[in-house]
Every structure is written in C-alpha cells, then in structure tokens.
Amino acid sequence: MNSFPELINIKLINNETKHPISNIAIMIKIFARNKIDYYYRPPVSNEEGVISIERSLVENEINKTQELFPADYSSNLSDCEPKIEISIMSQEDIFREIQSMNDWKGVFEINEKEMKSLSQLNNINYMSLVSILNFNNQSIVNSEYYLKEINQFR
C-alpha cells in the first residue's frame, strides 16, 4: 500500500494579518527507508497561499533521481515513511537551488523563467519554519502553516 497521499495541500498564512501568502518556496524531505532521503521543491504558493503536491509528480521526480543516481537512491515512494518534512526555503537555500538548476538544466526540464521566478520570492519576508507532516493513511492531506513576518522596524 502506498502511504503517500494522492494530494497534499499546504496553505501558508501570515501569522499577524491571517492573509494567505503567495510566492513562497518550500522544500519537502521524503524519508526513504533505504539509502538517501529525497528532496523535492514543489511549485511556489499561489495567490490563495496554497501549494499543491500531487503524488504522481513526486513519483516522477523520484524515478528521475533513481535513474541518475542508482547507487544512492533505492526506495520507491511506496517504500518511504508516511510523513514529510516541510521547510520554508531560506535565501541561501534559494541561491543554492538556482545554482543547482543552472548546473542541471541540461538533464532536467528547467527553463530560465522558472529560475528567474526563484529570485523574486517572498521568502525573505518571513521567518523560517520546519515541520513534520504525518499522513495517517489519508488520500488527501490539507495542512495550514502560519508564518511570522520579519519586520525590520520593530
């Protein structure tokens, strides 16, 4: 049985205003039972502050990673633990991601527009957050995270 949900919806909300936060990038860590864990960066949050993660897209990314690095990765998505770690990407994380995308754009389907959009994120305005999301055999998981805005003038 595959414990990874068909769909995960993550909603990001401003802790003070209670408004949704758009244009935030996250990284998810998928805990492999064998060898190295997987990391996946889903699309950024939309105008409603929502990031949707489809199981089929995650499976495709895992398959690509296994094909490129068979000695390092052996767990299929169905072999992974029924949880993920969600982290708001820091400016340093984003910079490293852009560098990595530039290095690998010949191997993965990466375009310049996607790389440019990463340099214009709202992540710099919010405190970092790391959280574990357990699936509990759900096919659809909805989760909300309240982010604290960094206010330089307080």
C-alpha positions in Angstrom: 0.0 0.0 0.0 1.3 3.5 -0.9 1.1 5.7 2.2 1.9 8.8 0.3 -1.3 10.8 -0.3 -2.7 11.4 -3.8 -2.7 15.1 -3.0 -1.2 17.3 -0.3 -2.4 20.9 0.0 -0.3 23.2 2.1 -1.7 26.6 2.9 0.7 29.4 4.1 -0.9 32.2 6.2 0.6 35.4 7.6 0.5 35.0 11.4 -0.4 38.6 12.0 -2.8 39.5 9.2 -4.2 36.0 8.7 -4.0 36.6 5.0 -2.7 33.9 2.6 0.9 34.3 1.5 1.7 33.9 -2.2 5.0 33.3 -3.9 6.7 31.3 -1.2 9.0 28.4 -2.0 9.2 25.3 0.2 11.3 22.2 0.2 10.0 18.8 1.2 12.0 16.0 2.5 10.7 12.5 1.8 12.1 10.0 4.3 13.4 6.9 2.5 13.6 3.7 4.4 16.8 2.7 2.4 19.8 4.8 1.5 19.4 8.6 0.9 16.2 10.6 1.6 14.6 12.5 -1.3 14.2 16.3 -1.6 11.5 17.9 -3.7 10.7 21.5 -4.4 7.0 21.9 -5.4 5.7 24.9 -7.2 5.6 28.1 -5.1 2.4 29.1 -3.2 -0.4 30.6 -5.4 -2.5 33.7 -4.7 -4.5 31.8 -2.1 -1.3 30.8 -0.4 -1.7 27.2 -1.4 1.0 24.7 -2.6 -0.5 21.5 -4.0 1.7 18.4 -4.2 0.5 15.6 -6.4 1.8 12.1 -5.7 2.3 11.4 -9.4 4.6 14.4 -9.7 6.6 13.3 -6.7 6.9 9.7 -8.1 8.2 11.1 -11.4 10.9 13.1 -9.6 11.9 10.1 -7.5 12.1 7.9 -10.7 14.3 10.6 -12.4 16.6 10.7 -9.3 16.9 6.9 -9.2 17.8 6.8 -12.9 20.5 9.4 -12.5 21.9 8.1 -9.2 21.0 4.4 -8.8 23.8 3.7 -6.3 22.5 6.4 -4.0 18.7 6.0 -4.1 16.8 2.8 -3.9 13.5 3.5 -2.1 10.3 3.9 -4.2 7.7 6.4 -3.0 5.7 3.4 -1.6 8.8 2.4 0.4 9.1 5.8 2.1 7.9 6.7 5.5 4.3 8.1 5.8 5.4 11.6 6.5 7.4 14.5 5.0 9.4 17.4 6.4 8.3 20.8 5.2 10.7 23.7 5.3 10.4 27.3 4.1 13.4 27.9 1.9 15.9 30.5 3.2 17.6 32.9 0.9 20.7 30.7 1.0 18.6 27.6 0.1 17.1 29.5 -2.8 20.5 30.7 -4.1 21.8 27.1 -3.9 18.7 25.9 -5.7 19.2 28.4 -8.6 22.9 27.3 -8.9 21.8 23.6 -8.9 19.2 24.3 -11.5 21.7 26.1 -13.7 24.1 23.1 -13.3 21.5 20.5 -14.2 19.3 22.3 -16.7 20.6 20.0 -19.5 19.5 16.9 -17.6 16.2 18.1 -16.1 13.5 20.1 -17.7 14.4 23.6 -16.3 13.7 26.9 -18.0 15.1 30.3 -17.5 11.6 31.7 -16.4 11.5 29.2 -13.5 15.0 30.1 -12.4 14.2 33.8 -12.6 11.0 33.4 -10.6 13.0 31.8 -7.7 15.0 35.1 -7.4 11.7 37.0 -6.9 10.2 35.1 -4.0 8.6 36.4 -0.8 10.6 34.0 1.4 12.9 36.8 2.5 10.0 38.5 4.3 9.2 35.5 6.6 10.8 33.6 9.4 12.0 30.1 8.5 9.8 27.1 9.5 10.5 23.4 9.6 7.6 21.0 10.3 6.8 17.3 10.1 3.6 16.4 8.4 2.2 12.9 9.1 -0.2 11.3 6.6 -2.2 8.9 8.8 -3.4 6.9 5.7 -5.2 9.9 4.2 -5.5 10.1 0.4 -5.9 13.9 0.6 -4.0 15.9 3.3 -4.7 19.6 4.0 -2.4 21.5 6.3 -2.0 25.1 7.3 1.1 26.9 8.4 1.2 30.3 10.0 4.4 32.2 9.1 5.8 35.1 11.1 6.7 38.1 9.0 10.1 39.6 9.6 9.6 43.3 10.4 12.9 45.2 10.3 11.5 48.2 12.1 10.4 46.6 15.4 
